[in-house]
């Protein structure tokens, strides 16, 4: 088994997090992590949509200049 994160590694990471933060804090950590990932994905989608909109606007302005 090759790779950076094997199942055994993930188990030890989870165990260390459990020891450091305790079982009461884990739901809050998961909620914060999920929210951060969701915001990151939304920002990436918005950035991609924004760049395609900019390209369309630039193309329209170039077409207007040519006319």
N, C-alpha and C positions, 0 to 999 in steps of 0.2 A: 504494500500500500504506500503509494507516494502521494505527496501533497503537503500543503502547509498546515491545514487544519483537519486532522484525522479525528474520528469519533473519540478516541481516548484523550486527545488534546482538548476537545470541546468539553468533555466531562470534567477535566481538571480545572479548566477556566471557570466553569459554572460552580464548581466546589469552592474555589478561591473567592469568587464574588459572593457566594452565600456566606462564607466565613467573615468576609470583610464587612458586608452591609447588613447581614441578618435577614431572616425570612420576612420580617415586617416591612422592610424597605424595598424588597424586590418588585412588588407591584408598581410602586412609584417609579422605580428605575425603568421598568419595562414600558410604562406609559410615556415617560419622557423620551425614551429612545424611539418609540413608535411615532411620537409626534414630530421628533426631529427628522426622522426618515421621510415622513409624509410631507413635511415642509420642503425638504430638499428635493423630492420628486416633483412637487408642484412648481418649485422655482426652476427646475430644469425644463419642465414642460413649457412654462411661461417664457423662458429664455429662448427656447427653440421656436415657439410661436412668434415671439417678438422679432426674432431675426428674420423669419420668413416674411413677416409683414413689412419689415424694413426693406427687404429685397424687392418686394412687390411695389412699394412706394417709390423706390429708386428707379425701378424699371418704368413706372408710369411717368415720373418726372423726366426721364431721359426721352421717352416717347413724345412727351409734350414739347420738349426742346427741339426735337427733330422736326416736328410739324410746323 
